[in-house]
Amino acid sequence: MTNIGVVKSVQGDMARVIVVEGPGCCESCQAVSCDPIKGTETEVINAVHAKVGQKVRIDMNALTFLKEVMVLYVLPIVALFWSKATSFF
């Protein structure tokens, strides 16, 4: 999964990036319509030594993304159903 973001701050080898909503928002990485204010802030390894204000492409392994989705969404739902099912006994 690939997203485009704007570097908000840099601290050592890490960078705080505001990821633009939706993958592929800035196909050309120069579109004026990409509004980083509506994005999500995340911390990433700054392997390319990007500076504040620069647009960067963030690549995430699909398996890593699916694991995060499972932990954030599926696991709480399963726990809710499990707690309801065990409360009857």
N, CA and C atoms as a LAMMPS dump frame, in Angstrom:
ITEM: TIMESTEP
0
ITEM: NUMBER OF ATOMS
267
ITEM: BOX BOUNDS ff ff ff
-5.0000000000000000e+02 5.0000000000000000e+02
-5.0000000000000000e+02 5.0000000000000000e+02
-5.0000000000000000e+02 5.0000000000000000e+02
ITEM: ATOMS id mol type element x y z
1 1 1 N 0.844 -1.165 0
2 1 2 C 0 0 0
3 1 3 C 0.891 1.23 0
4 2 1 N 0.59 2.166 -0.853
5 2 2 C 1.395 3.369 -1
6 2 3 C 0.541 4.595 -0.738
7 3 1 N 1.064 5.52 0.059
8 3 2 C 0.395 6.778 0.336
9 3 3 C 1.372 7.927 0.155
10 4 1 N 0.816 9.107 -0.024
11 4 2 C 1.602 10.327 -0.132
12 4 3 C 1.379 11.141 1.132
13 5 1 N 2.444 11.717 1.66
14 5 2 C 2.325 12.525 2.869
15 5 3 C 3.246 13.727 2.813
16 6 1 N 3.07 14.603 3.787
17 6 2 C 3.895 15.798 3.914
18 6 3 C 4.597 15.737 5.259
19 7 1 N 5.9 15.951 5.254
20 7 2 C 6.695 15.881 6.483
21 7 3 C 6.341 17.069 7.372
22 8 1 N 5.932 16.764 8.602
23 8 2 C 5.567 17.806 9.565
24 8 3 C 6.752 18.177 10.447
25 9 1 N 7.502 17.154 10.898
26 9 2 C 8.677 17.408 11.727
27 9 3 C 9.659 16.254 11.578
28 10 1 N 10.922 16.552 11.876
29 10 2 C 11.987 15.548 11.791
30 10 3 C 12.718 15.544 13.112
31 11 1 N 12.949 14.319 13.635
32 11 2 C 13.704 14.184 14.872
33 11 3 C 14.611 12.971 14.74
34 12 1 N 15.873 13.224 14.493
35 12 2 C 16.827 12.135 14.296
36 12 3 C 16.526 11.384 13.01
37 13 1 N 16.4 10.056 13.123
38 13 2 C 16.093 9.22 11.963
39 13 3 C 14.595 9.027 11.759
40 14 1 N 13.772 9.686 12.556
41 14 2 C 12.321 9.55 12.457
42 14 3 C 11.704 10.852 11.949
43 15 1 N 10.577 10.702 11.258
44 15 2 C 9.858 11.872 10.747
45 15 3 C 8.379 11.713 11.04
46 16 1 N 7.721 12.807 11.435
47 16 2 C 6.272 12.814 11.597
48 16 3 C 5.7 13.297 10.283
49 17 1 N 4.825 12.469 9.714
50 17 2 C 4.279 12.734 8.382
51 17 3 C 2.761 12.778 8.465
52 18 1 N 2.166 13.757 7.809
53 18 2 C 0.713 13.794 7.672
54 18 3 C 0.399 13.104 6.361
55 19 1 N -0.28 11.948 6.463
56 19 2 C -0.597 11.141 5.288
57 19 3 C -1.909 11.643 4.71
58 20 1 N -1.891 11.932 3.421
59 20 2 C -3.065 12.43 2.724
60 20 3 C -4.105 11.327 2.654
61 21 1 N -5.38 11.694 2.849
62 21 2 C -6.476 10.72 2.823
63 21 3 C -6.515 9.974 1.502
64 22 1 N -6.647 8.676 1.584
65 22 2 C -6.837 7.841 0.402
66 22 3 C -5.563 7.57 -0.361
67 23 1 N -5.34 6.296 -0.711
68 23 2 C -4.15 5.974 -1.501
69 23 3 C -4.268 6.559 -2.899
70 24 1 N -3.174 7.038 -3.421
71 24 2 C -3.16 7.555 -4.773
72 24 3 C -3.774 8.929 -4.919
73 25 1 N -3.931 9.671 -3.841
74 25 2 C -4.53 11.004 -3.933
75 25 3 C -3.712 11.896 -4.845
76 26 1 N -2.409 11.842 -4.677
77 26 2 C -1.518 12.688 -5.475
78 26 3 C -0.736 11.822 -6.445
79 27 1 N -1.352 11.4 -7.502
80 27 2 C -0.669 10.522 -8.453
81 27 3 C 0.606 11.173 -8.99
82 28 1 N 0.554 12.47 -9.245
83 28 2 C 1.732 13.132 -9.788
84 28 3 C 2.606 13.734 -8.692
85 29 1 N 2.161 13.674 -7.439
86 29 2 C 2.856 14.264 -6.292
87 29 3 C 3.016 15.772 -6.411
88 30 1 N 2.301 16.388 -7.354
89 30 2 C 2.358 17.832 -7.506
90 30 3 C 0.959 18.43 -7.57
91 31 1 N -0.042 17.613 -7.318
92 31 2 C -1.411 18.101 -7.415
93 31 3 C -1.688 19.084 -6.282
94 32 1 N -2.281 20.204 -6.613
95 32 2 C -2.602 21.219 -5.617
96 32 3 C -3.775 20.757 -4.76
97 33 1 N -4.595 19.847 -5.279
98 33 2 C -5.794 19.408 -4.57
99 33 3 C -5.491 18.555 -3.35
100 34 1 N -4.274 18.085 -3.183
101 34 2 C -3.945 17.273 -2.022
102 34 3 C -3.82 18.167 -0.801
103 35 1 N -4.698 17.968 0.163
104 35 2 C -4.718 18.796 1.354
105 35 3 C -4.194 17.995 2.538
106 36 1 N -2.951 18.228 2.975
107 36 2 C -2.388 17.438 4.057
108 36 3 C -3.066 17.673 5.393
109 37 1 N -3.849 18.735 5.521
110 37 2 C -4.515 19.022 6.783
111 37 3 C -5.573 17.96 7.085
112 38 1 N -6.182 17.376 6.051
113 38 2 C -7.219 16.374 6.232
114 38 3 C -6.65 14.971 6.393
115 39 1 N -5.364 14.851 6.53
116 39 2 C -4.729 13.541 6.606
117 39 3 C -4.571 13.04 8.026
118 40 1 N -3.865 11.925 8.13
119 40 2 C -3.591 11.279 9.409
120 40 3 C -2.103 11.397 9.7
121 41 1 N -1.775 11.769 10.93
122 41 2 C -0.371 11.924 11.295
123 41 3 C 0.194 10.58 11.738
124 42 1 N 1.385 10.267 11.243
125 42 2 C 2.053 9.021 11.603
126 42 3 C 3.553 9.258 11.714
127 43 1 N 4.236 8.364 12.396
128 43 2 C 5.688 8.471 12.543
129 43 3 C 6.341 7.378 11.719
130 44 1 N 7.311 7.757 10.911
131 44 2 C 7.974 6.81 10.014
132 44 3 C 9.481 6.984 10.094
133 45 1 N 10.199 5.976 9.619
134 45 2 C 11.655 6.056 9.528
135 45 3 C 12.005 6.966 8.359
136 46 1 N 12.858 7.936 8.609
137 46 2 C 13.234 8.916 7.593
138 46 3 C 14.495 8.451 6.868
139 47 1 N 14.355 7.416 6.049
140 47 2 C 15.503 6.831 5.353
141 47 3 C 16.035 7.731 4.244
142 48 1 N 15.208 8.625 3.719
143 48 2 C 15.623 9.485 2.601
144 48 3 C 16.036 10.875 3.078
145 49 1 N 16.057 11.085 4.4
146 49 2 C 16.451 12.365 5.002
147 49 3 C 15.601 13.521 4.477
148 50 1 N 14.28 13.304 4.443
149 50 2 C 13.361 14.346 3.991
150 50 3 C 13.335 15.485 5.004
151 51 1 N 13.054 16.671 4.511
152 51 2 C 12.992 17.857 5.354
153 51 3 C 11.539 18.276 5.545
154 52 1 N 11.285 19.101 6.546
155 52 2 C 9.944 19.573 6.859
156 52 3 C 9.329 20.253 5.634
157 53 1 N 8.093 19.884 5.338
158 53 2 C 7.37 20.473 4.218
159 53 3 C 7.472 19.689 2.921
160 54 1 N 8.397 18.751 2.829
161 54 2 C 8.547 17.968 1.604
162 54 3 C 7.473 16.896 1.519
163 55 1 N 7.04 16.61 0.287
164 55 2 C 6.114 15.509 0.047
165 55 3 C 6.925 14.226 -0.066
166 56 1 N 6.419 13.172 0.574
167 56 2 C 7.104 11.882 0.559
168 56 3 C 6.105 10.776 0.231
169 57 1 N 6.617 9.7 -0.331
170 57 2 C 5.804 8.521 -0.595
171 57 3 C 6.11 7.502 0.491
172 58 1 N 5.052 6.955 1.086
173 58 2 C 5.203 5.972 2.154
174 58 3 C 4.677 4.645 1.657
175 59 1 N 5.539 3.635 1.656
176 59 2 C 5.145 2.293 1.237
177 59 3 C 4.972 1.414 2.469
178 60 1 N 3.867 0.67 2.494
179 60 2 C 3.607 -0.252 3.589
180 60 3 C 3.307 -1.631 3.01
181 61 1 N 3.928 -2.623 3.579
182 61 2 C 3.688 -3.996 3.177
183 61 3 C 2.211 -4.322 3.39
184 62 1 N 1.564 -4.988 2.439
185 62 2 C 0.138 -5.317 2.534
186 62 3 C -0.154 -6.19 3.753
187 63 1 N 0.748 -7.098 4.08
188 63 2 C 0.548 -7.967 5.24
189 63 3 C 0.56 -7.153 6.533
190 64 1 N 1.454 -6.19 6.628
191 64 2 C 1.505 -5.318 7.799
192 64 3 C 0.212 -4.529 7.93
193 65 1 N -0.289 -4.028 6.812
194 65 2 C -1.541 -3.278 6.812
195 65 3 C -2.699 -4.157 7.288
196 66 1 N -2.772 -5.385 6.806
197 66 2 C -3.85 -6.287 7.209
198 66 3 C -3.772 -6.639 8.698
199 67 1 N -2.564 -6.782 9.215
200 67 2 C -2.4 -7.046 10.641
201 67 3 C -2.926 -5.871 11.465
202 68 1 N -2.621 -4.654 11.04
203 68 2 C -3.103 -3.475 11.755
204 68 3 C -4.622 -3.395 11.714
205 69 1 N -5.215 -3.709 10.583
206 69 2 C -6.671 -3.698 10.462
207 69 3 C -7.27 -4.732 11.405
208 70 1 N -6.676 -5.901 11.479
209 70 2 C -7.178 -6.951 12.371
210 70 3 C -7.141 -6.485 13.824
211 71 1 N -6.051 -5.889 14.227
212 71 2 C -5.911 -5.456 15.617
213 71 3 C -6.87 -4.309 15.93
214 72 1 N -7.017 -3.37 15.009
215 72 2 C -7.838 -2.187 15.277
216 72 3 C -9.335 -2.431 15.16
217 73 1 N -9.753 -3.296 14.26
218 73 2 C -11.184 -3.442 13.995
219 73 3 C -11.738 -4.824 14.334
220 74 1 N -11.105 -5.875 13.874
221 74 2 C -11.656 -7.216 14.021
222 74 3 C -11.509 -7.73 15.451
223 75 1 N -10.354 -7.563 16.048
224 75 2 C -10.121 -8.066 17.4
225 75 3 C -11.104 -7.487 18.42
226 76 1 N -11.376 -6.182 18.437
227 76 2 C -12.368 -5.659 19.386
228 76 3 C -13.778 -6.226 19.163
229 77 1 N -14.156 -6.453 17.926
230 77 2 C -15.475 -7.017 17.647
231 77 3 C -15.551 -8.456 18.148
232 78 1 N -14.511 -9.226 17.912
233 78 2 C -14.468 -10.606 18.405
234 78 3 C -14.51 -10.613 19.933
235 79 1 N -13.779 -9.723 20.567
236 79 2 C -13.778 -9.646 22.03
237 79 3 C -15.162 -9.279 22.559
238 80 1 N -15.853 -8.393 21.878
239 80 2 C -17.208 -8.011 22.286
240 80 3 C -18.142 -9.211 22.232
241 81 1 N -18.124 -9.925 21.116
242 81 2 C -18.979 -11.105 20.994
243 81 3 C -18.593 -12.187 22.005
244 82 1 N -17.303 -12.35 22.25
245 82 2 C -16.841 -13.35 23.206
246 82 3 C -17.337 -13.003 24.61
247 83 1 N -17.259 -11.721 24.985
248 83 2 C -17.714 -11.331 26.318
249 83 3 C -19.219 -11.51 26.464
250 84 1 N -19.971 -11.241 25.423
251 84 2 C -21.424 -11.451 25.457
252 84 3 C -21.755 -12.939 25.555
253 85 1 N -21.03 -13.764 24.812
254 85 2 C -21.297 -15.203 24.807
255 85 3 C -20.963 -15.832 26.164
256 86 1 N -19.886 -15.378 26.791
257 86 2 C -19.484 -15.975 28.073
258 86 3 C -20.287 -15.414 29.245
259 87 1 N -20.977 -14.305 29.075
260 87 2 C -21.737 -13.724 30.171
261 87 3 C -23.016 -14.514 30.476
262 88 1 N -23.44 -15.374 29.567
263 88 2 C -24.636 -16.177 29.778
264 88 3 C -24.367 -17.389 30.655
265 89 1 N -23.106 -17.737 30.877
266 89 2 C -22.788 -18.936 31.654
267 89 3 C -22.389 -18.614 33.057
